[in-house]
Amino acid sequence: MFISNGMVYGGKPDGPMRIASVQVLDDMMMILTFTTGERRLFDATSLHGPVYEPLEDPVVFRSACLDHGIVTWQDGEIDCAPEYMYNHSYEYSADEIPLTGCSL
């Protein structure tokens, strides 16, 4: 199942999974909006390994941006697959969130 333009469809979306916008929150949390229209809450503390250690610095973590639908940090030196972020996130349906962060 996926949502696109406010409509719910059965099956899987065509093409690769991409993120349309990212909003960085406190405590290494993010609200991700996927190109299907689905919004999800992602806890970046699930990212492990030396490559992700710079994200422990709040300034670096807050610098998250999108590059072709993929969340990146440090000018693309650090990234995370949208599929991983989707599978390790939770449905998020708050009606109002501040429109800050980086988007496509």
PyMOL commands that set and color helices and strands:
alter all, ss='L'
color gray80, all
select helices_A, chain A and resi 44-46+50-56+58-62+82-87
alter helices_A, ss='H'
color red, helices_A
select strands_A, chain A and resi 2-4+7-9+19-24+29-34+39-43+65-67+70-73+78-80+89-91+102-103
alter strands_A, ss='S'
color yellow, strands_A
deselect
rebuild
show_as cartoon
